[in-house]
Amino acid sequence: MVANSDAFGRIGSCIMVYLDYNATTPLDPRVLEGMAPVLTDVFGNPASLQHIHGREAAELVEGARDRVSHAVGARRQEVIFTSGATEAAALGIIGAVLGRAHGRPNVVVAATEHKAVLAAAELAARLCQGVVRTVPVDSCGRLDFEFLDAAVDDSVAVVAIMAANNETGVLTDPVEVAERIRASGAWFFCDSTQSFGKAALDLTDSGIDMLAVSSHKIYGPKGTGALVATRQVRKALVPLAAGGGQEGGLRGGTVDVPAVHGFGLAAELAAKEQAADAVRAGGLVDRLLSGLRSSVSPVLVNSGGAPRLANTVNLRFPGADADAVMARSPGLAVSTGSACQASVPAPSHVLSAMGLDRRGAEESLRVSLGRFSTEADIGRAVAELSLAVSDVRRTAGWEGTDGA
Ligand SMILES: Cc1ncc(COP(=O)(O)O)c(C=O)c1O
């Protein structure tokens, strides 16, 4: 976080408008308030149950397990705390493929999965002499269900399909995926890192075998998250960090008690406030779009009419390179792709999978709003982006014809 800024990106007297909530969220002050006494007063090791310090810490971890499981509609024993969704994907995908590799060495993923999932799938298949089968998406980012049907058979250990895409917000119904793959016996890993807290989520009777969630996308602390896995999966999972038997023997290492406690509080708030947050965010995104369209048309939405998260919009400004637009918008924090990819000088694999050429991808910006976004933020974003886009188009000598 920028030095001297507060939780919402206000830096001194200069207000920076933060519209990159899909990269990470600020800590909710209510979560901070709950975590503070734990940071100062509870130092016991939750595995040291012989004395009060350990028991006190263990109680907090189990309280967080209750809160997280309740927020996603799971059983408490199904929650395995990890360092975040990347580790949850590694444990869920690699651990499951290793655990059931005999006759099932293959993995199926969507082309638009997060790199955390794609890399875990590649490694799992490599370790077990299997292959990764990649399901394409259409130009709006919607999964090709017929391809999925053909790709999943009894040689597949895990199918990894995300509930919501981090770059476009495009939603895929996990229940439909689960129904379509059920007969194959493959396990369904659903990356819900972006949908948790932004769209309704309930594991009850969903057919999802494994779910990945992350604390820092829901206004909790960074460095914590969970893999939520059914009993059948937990019995087969091979732990990637074996150790002192923590987390049911599936994730060794001393649990970060204050962080996990904060995650639990954030999860409770996410479940409670999800519907209201989505309505607010949707209204603000509509304002942003209409404001931009009335000043710098054409403005394209890369996901077209596909259903998407209310808080997320991936915009293309034909004729305006997105890096140049961002350079001319110093008061705005937006992004050109996922945070982990921002240092990689290649076009977004998500937009490429949707058929955008390099130029189209380079003209695209992700705007993602959150709980603390305001109408004033949107007014400021429209003003800054409009000036920046007009300036970049003018400098590039754009004639206003392509891409529209
Ligand atoms: C869809 C998705 N999956 C996984 C991750 C990785 O999450 P974490 O930072 O908790 O490892 C992210 C983070 O950007 C994400 O957006």
The ligand as an SDF file (V2000), in Angstrom:
LIG
                    3D

 16 16  0  0  0  0  0  0  0  0999 V2000
   -9.6120  -16.1750   -9.9710 C   0  0  0  0  0  0  0  0  0  0  0  0
   -8.4070  -16.1790   -9.0810 C   0  0  0  0  0  0  0  0  0  0  0  0
   -7.9080  -17.3440   -8.6660 N   0  0  0  0  0  0  0  0  0  0  0  0
   -6.8350  -17.4060   -7.8550 C   0  0  0  0  0  0  0  0  0  0  0  0
   -6.1960  -16.2660   -7.4260 C   0  0  0  0  0  0  0  0  0  0  0  0
   -5.0280  -16.3680   -6.4930 C   0  0  0  0  0  0  0  0  0  0  0  0
   -5.4230  -15.9510   -5.2170 O   0  0  0  0  0  0  0  0  0  0  0  0
   -4.3990  -15.7170   -4.0200 P   0  0  0  0  0  0  0  0  0  0  0  0
   -3.8490  -14.3430   -4.2210 O   0  0  0  0  0  0  0  0  0  0  0  0
   -5.2050  -15.8380   -2.7820 O   0  0  0  0  0  0  0  0  0  0  0  0
   -3.3540  -16.7680   -4.0980 O   0  0  0  0  0  0  0  0  0  0  0  0
   -6.6780  -15.0170   -7.8490 C   0  0  0  0  0  0  0  0  0  0  0  0
   -5.9960  -13.7760   -7.4580 C   0  0  0  0  0  0  0  0  0  0  0  0
   -5.9510  -12.8130   -8.2000 O   0  0  0  0  0  0  0  0  0  0  0  0
   -7.8240  -14.9790   -8.6800 C   0  0  0  0  0  0  0  0  0  0  0  0
   -8.3480  -13.8130   -9.1010 O   0  0  0  0  0  0  0  0  0  0  0  0
  1  2  1  0
  2  3  1  0
  2 15  2  0
  3  4  2  0
  4  5  1  0
  5  6  1  0
  5 12  2  0
  6  7  1  0
  7  8  1  0
  8  9  2  0
  8 10  1  0
  8 11  1  0
 12 13  1  0
 12 15  1  0
 13 14  2  0
 15 16  1  0
M  END
$$$$
